[in-house]
């Protein structure tokens, strides 16, 4: 797989050595057990897969190269490049201006942009409507489009299915940038509807079977269906795709459920399009690695990443089923050996918890991070934790084990 040039301050010598070693010894990615970093009084278990994925590294490389090659030009980003506060802050410090916030709210009107300016498309992609607006201004986006190729794969698959008269059911968060973009591309070829979870999929199924009156659909799925959606015919043939950062197991469960419903209703499997190949490999690897990590007996888990990162929140979701988990954006959130400031993604608020480290030795901690989190941030978390134990080995002493 292609390697990318990303800022050195995002890298971690320790974690790079670990990842390189694991890749060499497990080329087929069949071993999802974590990597043990034994510091003596504290033991860290790193997930087999975590951190920057292909799409994120591609986006970062393009963004930083664009700044370097276009000194003096106005450079804009449609919205956050990725969902990581450090990376976005770094880009803004280089003079890049965001046109929208993560929810699509205008920060800088398009009327302020000229054809001589540069507009970067973030890794999540964008809608066809926004692409057209930029083209009308005279902006050439192709060179500065950082859309993840795996997101584009979902778009291509959606359009292919829609061209065969299937309605696209998108498993995603309706307000997320990627889902908005995928929805836009899907509806260019046919009807589409968004379901955010299995609960909504179950309700959608009731319109397929006729259990719920058709007219109720437009209120229940308001702002989640394409214009002109005809509930009486547009749910007779469907295919399911996903926002690539959702839980892969949830998407598959929704697809399996809706397939059974529509097959039983119409007595034909031809009413359901197979879309299994739209699941993102990196999302799946990171989630499977967490499942493998959770088989290790531990006292707590720490998940590192941006609080508005969808893929990171799903790693937290997996962990919280088994043990105490703390979702943090950086090492600075670990206030002391007794206090940690962490994010509750259910309530969208930060919580200060005391006594998060048990008074025992060795303390066993599971650690992973989201696909948009630099490895350097994870290393800083490890250093912060081990620094609370006076007899703990320095991280540098462990690097030799993986070289």
C-alpha atoms as one frame of an Amber mdcrd trajectory, in Angstrom:
protein
   0.000   0.000   0.000   1.191   3.531  -0.812   3.071   5.415   1.915   2.410
   9.097   2.509   4.417  12.107   3.614   2.807  13.461   6.774   4.358  15.907
   9.283   6.981  14.202  11.416   5.415  15.570  14.578   2.427  13.294  13.961
   4.654  10.209  14.024   5.839   8.199  17.017   9.132   6.267  16.896   7.801
   3.752  19.412   4.489   3.134  17.688   6.023   3.145  14.197   8.413   0.391
  15.311   5.549  -1.607  16.810   3.364  -1.304  13.718   6.231  -2.223  11.424
   7.050  -5.313  13.485   3.433  -6.449  13.678   3.026  -5.992   9.928   6.134
  -8.082   9.236   5.065 -10.926  11.511   1.385 -10.890  10.567   1.223  -9.980
   6.871  -2.206 -11.551   6.399  -3.649  -9.632   9.394  -4.985 -12.761  11.081
  -3.674 -11.993  14.583  -5.848  -9.400  16.300  -4.317  -9.782  19.761  -2.897
  -6.552  21.245   0.780  -5.684  21.647   2.011  -5.771  25.252   4.209  -2.897
  26.409   5.432  -3.971  29.827   6.668  -0.955  31.774   6.822  -2.879  35.049
   4.220  -1.386  37.405   1.978  -0.537  34.462   1.245  -2.703  31.431  -0.107
  -1.152  28.238  -1.883  -3.316  25.660  -2.019  -1.585  22.272  -4.678  -2.638
  19.776  -3.390  -4.482  16.692  -4.735  -1.751  14.396  -5.337   1.901  15.278
  -4.544   5.436  14.184  -4.191   7.006  10.757  -5.786   5.086   7.893  -5.035
   5.358   4.164  -7.684   8.007   3.537  -6.567  10.204   6.438  -2.878  10.100
   5.510  -3.770  10.882   1.892  -5.822  13.916   2.987  -3.113  15.217   5.315
  -0.399  14.856   2.675  -2.443  16.773   0.084  -3.371  19.527   2.546   0.157
  20.232   3.793   1.613  19.973   0.276  -0.990  22.445  -0.966   0.077  24.998
   1.638   3.749  24.509   0.796   3.219  24.895  -2.948   0.854  27.877  -2.835
   2.479  30.497  -0.633   0.562  33.775  -0.738  -2.652  32.276  -2.070  -5.921
  32.108  -0.156  -6.560  28.496   0.782  -9.909  27.322   2.090 -11.180  24.038
   3.492 -14.850  23.189   3.001 -14.993  21.979   6.623 -12.777  20.061   9.027
 -10.195  18.043   7.062 -10.675  15.117   9.436 -12.198  14.877  12.898  -9.055
  15.558  14.894  -8.642  18.872  16.745  -4.827  18.964  16.537  -4.680  18.387
  12.777  -7.395  20.964  12.078  -5.734  23.503  14.377  -2.398  22.927  12.623
  -3.985  23.595   9.237  -5.621  26.776  10.505  -2.301  27.932  11.960  -0.859
  27.684   8.428  -3.498  30.114   7.179  -6.177  27.727   5.919  -9.703  29.064
   6.465 -12.723  26.810   7.020 -15.797  27.649   4.923 -18.236  25.585   7.011
 -18.368  23.954  10.402 -18.716  20.202  10.778 -22.537  20.454  10.563 -22.526
  22.428   7.312 -23.163  25.862   8.854 -21.606  28.652   6.798 -18.540  30.320
   8.347 -17.373  32.126   5.203 -19.891  32.752   2.384 -19.013  31.330  -1.016
 -19.448  34.845  -2.396 -16.117  35.728  -0.736 -14.265  33.123  -2.832 -12.662
  33.955  -6.172 -11.539  31.707  -9.007  -7.917  32.352  -8.009  -8.409  30.836
  -4.565  -7.889  27.197  -3.585 -10.619  25.117  -1.951  -9.694  21.776  -0.390
 -12.361  19.061  -0.269 -12.066  17.182   3.064 -11.607  13.438   3.452 -15.362
  13.006   3.995 -16.067  14.327   0.493 -18.821  16.807  -0.298 -22.184  17.047
  -1.997 -22.721  17.394  -5.731 -24.483  20.690  -5.053 -21.415  22.202  -3.392
 -19.157  20.854  -6.147 -21.360  22.643  -8.681 -21.265  25.897  -6.687 -17.472
  25.811  -6.669 -17.312  25.085 -10.398 -19.581  28.054 -11.101 -17.104  30.278
  -9.228 -14.322  28.865 -11.364 -12.670  26.765  -8.650 -10.887  23.657  -9.932
 -11.292  21.144  -7.110  -9.858  18.002  -8.701  -6.253  18.661  -7.654  -7.268
  19.520  -4.103  -9.896  16.849  -3.515  -8.855  14.699  -0.533 -12.000  12.535
  -0.508 -11.149   9.101   0.860 -11.133   6.524  -1.968 -13.160   4.166   0.208
 -15.865   6.817   0.556 -15.837   7.208  -3.225 -16.227   3.432  -3.479 -19.502
   3.724  -1.551 -20.658   6.490  -3.907 -19.832   4.433  -6.983 -21.568   1.370
  -5.587 -24.639   3.434  -4.657 -24.923   4.888  -8.135 -24.449   1.466  -9.742
 -27.206  -0.041  -7.628 -29.534   2.903  -8.171 -29.071   2.580 -11.932 -30.636
  -0.887 -11.629 -33.753   0.585 -10.015 -32.851  -0.088  -6.394 -33.469   2.474
  -3.652 -30.376   3.180  -1.550 -30.680   2.777   2.216 -27.740   4.555   3.857
 -26.700   3.481   7.348 -25.183   6.642   8.780 -25.597   9.710  10.950 -27.878
  12.041   8.971 -25.929  15.223   9.814 -22.420  13.774   9.361 -20.413  15.267
   6.455 -19.791  11.876   4.870 -23.413  10.796   5.042 -24.559  14.107   3.552
 -22.090  13.601   0.694 -23.067   9.958   0.136 -26.754  10.895   0.181 -26.135
  13.563  -2.466 -24.348  11.133  -4.774 -26.957   8.419  -4.242 -29.960  10.633
  -5.031 -28.338  11.730  -8.280 -29.231   8.273  -9.595 -32.356   7.334  -7.661
 -34.312   7.419  -4.387 -32.473   7.188  -1.048 -33.227   7.153   2.660 -30.941
   7.348   5.713 -31.276   5.146   8.805 -29.025   5.950  11.750 -29.354   2.635
  13.597 -31.148  -0.689  13.840 -34.086   0.926  15.630 -34.765   3.114  12.595
 -34.198   0.151  10.263 -36.905  -1.777  12.133 -39.298   1.153  11.715 -38.438
   1.425   8.018 -39.197  -2.274   7.618 -42.749  -1.656   8.853 -43.359   0.498
   5.782 -42.034  -2.294   3.555 -44.464  -4.803   5.076 -47.348  -2.338   5.253
 -47.536  -2.601   9.029 -47.371   1.200   9.316 -49.463   3.608   7.202 -47.455
   4.966   4.272 -48.174   8.617   5.030 -46.458   8.379   8.445 -43.122   7.793
   6.709 -42.691  11.404   5.647 -42.896  12.681   9.210 -40.879   9.873  10.795
 -38.043  10.117   8.259 -38.249  13.864   7.703 -34.973  15.249   6.294 -33.731
  11.667   5.785 -35.223  10.820   2.390 -34.800  12.113  -1.148 -37.196  14.590
  -2.711 -40.213  12.972  -4.322 -39.699   9.715  -2.406 -42.698   7.472  -3.125
 -43.149   5.188  -0.156 -45.565   2.995  -2.096 -43.005   1.941  -4.715 -39.527
   3.078  -3.613 -39.149   0.438  -0.900 -39.887  -2.540  -3.158 -36.242  -2.936
  -4.221 -33.422  -1.770  -1.919 -29.693  -1.988  -1.264 -27.824  -0.963   1.894
 -24.573   1.040   2.007 -22.934   2.775   4.935 -21.135   5.791   6.262 -17.708
   4.137   6.335 -17.041   5.042   9.970 -20.077   3.258  11.417 -19.797  -0.037
  13.246 -19.354  -2.593  10.468 -21.262  -5.179  12.489 -24.207  -2.771  12.831
 -24.301  -2.113   9.084 -24.210  -5.829   8.364 -26.947  -6.505  10.914 -29.148
  -3.827   9.335 -28.501  -5.195   5.837 -29.246  -8.768   6.935 -32.445  -7.660
   8.680 -33.789  -5.623   5.771 -32.839  -8.370   3.310 -34.929 -10.887   5.239
 -37.856  -8.475   5.512 -37.936  -7.618   1.817 -37.263 -11.196   0.679 -40.091
 -12.513   2.855 -42.397  -9.727   1.689 -41.829 -10.213  -2.039 -40.757 -13.875
  -1.983 -37.717 -13.037  -4.074 -34.066 -12.283  -3.248 -33.882 -10.116  -6.380
 -35.551  -7.303  -4.460 -32.360  -6.826  -2.409 -28.994  -5.735  -3.854 -25.818
  -7.177  -2.333 -23.677  -4.294  -1.042 -21.385  -6.146   1.344 -18.285  -4.782
  -0.393 -18.868  -1.171   0.728 -17.570  -1.775   4.254 -14.306   0.167   4.855
 -11.300  -2.074   5.496  -9.702   0.328   8.028 -12.891   0.775  10.035 -13.371
  -2.979  10.080  -9.732  -3.661  11.047  -9.776  -1.149  13.896 -13.057  -2.470
  15.255 -11.955  -6.109  14.969  -8.684  -5.177  16.707 -10.637  -3.719  19.616
 -12.655  -6.921  19.873  -9.371  -8.862  19.964  -7.911  -6.460  22.534 -10.936
  -6.894  24.787 -10.146 -10.584  25.189  -7.188  -9.491  27.341  -7.924  -9.101
  31.036  -7.466  -5.440  31.960  -8.464  -2.803  34.509  -9.553  -0.082  32.087
  -9.407   1.097  28.490  -8.435   4.456  27.036  -9.590   5.500  23.556  -7.871
   8.513  22.015  -9.323  10.733  19.302 -11.472  13.702  18.358 -14.746  13.931
  20.213 -16.704  14.447  16.981 -15.031  11.461  15.336 -17.642   8.865  14.430
 -15.235   5.943  14.038 -13.601   6.733  17.392 -16.914   6.854  19.241 -17.718
   3.377  17.955 -14.438   2.047  19.383 -15.528   3.499  22.730 -18.899   1.834
  22.285 -17.235  -1.558  21.856 -15.013  -1.075  24.898 -17.731   0.092  27.263
 -19.454  -3.261  26.932 -16.583  -4.922  28.794 -14.811  -2.528  31.188 -14.411
   1.113  32.281 -13.386   3.199  29.256 -12.146   6.784  29.047 -12.475   8.690
  25.764  -9.873  11.480  25.624  -8.566  13.772  22.896  -5.019  14.168  24.240
  -2.651  13.426  27.125  -3.579  16.791  28.658  -6.949  15.317  29.596  -5.172
  13.059  32.092  -4.994  15.599  34.897  -3.124  13.473  37.409  -2.697   9.903
  38.605  -6.125  10.216  40.200  -8.151  12.422  37.825  -9.067  12.232  34.135
 -11.267  14.542  32.064 -13.023  12.401  29.478 -15.811  12.648  26.932 -19.205
  10.988  27.232 -20.200  10.614  23.578 -23.762   9.716  24.570 -24.412  13.044
  26.320 -21.749  15.052  24.407 -20.151  16.389  27.587 -16.817  16.093  29.378
 -16.743  14.402  32.765 -14.099  14.614  35.471 -13.556  11.214  37.052 -11.471
  10.587  40.169  -9.667   7.355  40.986  -9.562   6.114  37.401  -6.265   4.264
  38.004  -6.661   1.391  40.462  -4.268   1.241  43.421  -2.526  -1.977  42.432
   0.455  -3.163  40.456   0.689  -3.938  37.698  -2.138  -1.825  36.339  -3.309
  -3.240  33.011  -4.543  -0.670  30.467  -5.945  -1.229  26.979  -5.290   1.595
  24.487  -6.505   2.327  20.971  -7.222   5.411  18.886  -9.421   6.572  16.039
  -8.459   6.633  12.366  -7.844  10.394  12.449  -5.625  10.414  15.546  -1.843
  10.929  15.110   0.330   8.223  16.698   2.296  10.945  18.489  -0.775  11.762
  20.580  -1.085   8.104  21.594   2.592   8.019  22.579   2.063  11.142  24.694
  -0.791   9.373  26.486   1.462   6.381  27.167   4.221   8.662  28.497   1.751
  10.492  30.724   0.434   7.254  32.218   3.829   5.636  32.770   5.120   8.877
  34.288   2.878   8.315  37.294   4.943   5.239  38.262   8.449   6.071  39.480
   9.787   2.586  38.740   8.320   2.351  35.226  10.692   1.810  32.302  11.146
   4.673  29.841   9.367   4.103  26.477  12.738   4.375  24.672  13.901   1.174
  26.364  11.070  -0.763  24.729  11.719   0.359  21.147  14.611  -2.120  20.794
  12.136  -4.983  21.268  10.457  -4.091  17.982  13.465  -3.286  15.767
